[in-house]
Amino acid sequence: PRLERPVLMLHGDQDREVPVANVAYLERALGRLRKESLFRKNVLAGVNHYIPWQQPRLLADAVAELYDQIRRQP
C-alpha cells in the first residue's frame, strides 16, 4: 500500500522459468491497491527468461527510462 515509485516489468513470452501469467498477477495486485498508474509492462515476443543476457540494450534503456521517471517525481 505504501508503494510510491513506478514499477516496470520486463518479461519474455517464452519464459519457461517464470510464467508470463505473473505479469497479469502483478498488474491485478497493484490494481487492487489502486497503484495501477505506477505499473508498466513490456512482454517481449520470442524472448525467454534471460533478458539481461539476450537483450542487454533493451534492459539498460528500460532501466534508464525508469530512473529518469523517478528523478522527475517530486
C-alpha positions in Angstrom: 0.0 0.0 0.0 2.9 2.4 0.6 4.4 1.9 -2.9 5.1 5.3 -4.4 7.7 4.6 -7.2 7.0 3.2 -10.6 7.3 -0.5 -11.4 8.4 -1.8 -14.7 8.1 -5.5 -15.5 10.0 -6.9 -18.4 9.0 -10.4 -19.3 9.6 -12.8 -22.2 6.6 -14.6 -23.6 8.8 -17.7 -24.0 10.0 -17.7 -20.3 10.0 -21.3 -19.0 11.4 -20.3 -15.6 8.7 -17.9 -14.5 5.2 -18.0 -16.0 4.3 -15.0 -18.1 1.0 -15.0 -16.1 3.0 -13.3 -13.4 2.7 -10.1 -15.4 -1.1 -10.1 -15.1 -0.9 -11.2 -11.5 1.3 -8.2 -10.5 -0.9 -5.9 -12.6 -4.1 -7.1 -10.7 -2.3 -6.9 -7.3 -1.3 -3.3 -8.0 -4.8 -2.5 -9.3 -6.3 -3.8 -6.0 -4.1 -1.3 -4.2 -5.0 1.4 -6.7 -1.4 1.7 -7.8 -2.0 0.7 -11.4 -0.8 4.1 -12.6 2.7 3.1 -11.3 2.8 -0.1 -13.3 4.3 -0.5 -16.7 4.9 -3.8 -18.5 6.8 -4.9 -21.5 6.2 -8.5 -22.6 8.8 -9.4 -25.2 7.8 -11.6 -28.0 10.1 -14.6 -28.6 12.2 -13.9 -25.6 12.8 -16.3 -22.7 13.9 -15.8 -19.1 17.4 -14.5 -19.8 16.6 -10.9 -20.8 19.7 -9.4 -19.3 22.0 -11.6 -21.4 19.8 -11.7 -24.6 18.5 -8.2 -24.6 21.1 -6.1 -22.6 20.5 -2.9 -24.6 16.7 -3.1 -24.1 17.2 -3.7 -20.4 19.6 -0.9 -20.0 17.3 1.5 -21.9 14.3 0.4 -19.8 16.2 1.0 -16.5 17.5 4.4 -17.7 14.0 5.5 -18.6 12.6 4.3 -15.3 15.3 6.1 -13.4 14.6 9.3 -15.3 10.9 9.0 -14.5 11.7 8.5 -10.8 14.1 11.5 -10.8 11.4 13.7 -12.2 9.0 12.9 -9.4 8.6 15.3 -6.5 
